[in-house]
Amino acid sequence: MKGRGRFLVLEGIDGAGTTTQAGYIQQWLEEHGIRAIVTREPSEGPIGATIRQALRGRLRLPVVAGSGELSSETIALLFAADRLDHIEAEIKPALQRGIWVISDRYVQSSIAYQGTLIDLGWVEEINRYSIAADLTLFLRIEAATAMQRIGSSRVQTDIFETRDLLERIAGGYDRYYAGNPEAAVILDGSAPLAEVSAAVCGALAQAFPELRQ
């Protein structure tokens, strides 16, 4: 009987290169004879689609007084709900079939992103039913470098992609890892692409003996 797959997570502020490295990991694993899929948060499910609209400033609630934009608390709840749906609809079924799952962001993103805007303890509480990743890799990058990358590669940005907010989010990640040093393997996301990919492979091989061949 095929064993359970591994659950891998890539974390980092916008522009850190998580999407690029997720695709690279999938290719590298398949070269090792391991079937793998890449997924992301917000997910491709119905709640994830709602979140993406909200982050791009296109979702309004006319019944709410003022601007009608979704509150930070509402967005945090949407992320938590999307995460549980993501786990049940995609992550768990794949892992049970022996497929490795690579998620472009997960719980620690909520801690860093929403935790800079609202009560961190509450954000952690609404995410407490999420399953643990087998390995999380954090691509650390300065906000200024991230903004340069975002500006050169995207036509449309979301509400989190400003330098001030990215600096606060980066600080949120740093504070979390300072208090939870075992939560992730921290890598230099500002290094040249080939060096980042090599560091990612090294971290995977260190964590999983079956990849050392």
Buried (B, 14 or more C-beta within 10 A) or exposed (E): EEEBBBBBBBBBBBBBBBBBBBEBBBEBBEEBEBBBBBBBBBBBBEBBEBBBBBBEEEBEBEEEEEEEBBEBBEBBBBBBBBBBBBBEEBBBEBBEEBBBBBBBBBBBBBBBBBBBBBEBEBBBEBBEEBBEBBBBBBBBBBBEBBBEBBEEEEEEBBBBBBEEBBBBBBEBBBBBBEEEEEBBBBBEBBBEEEEBBEBBBEBBBEBBEEBEE
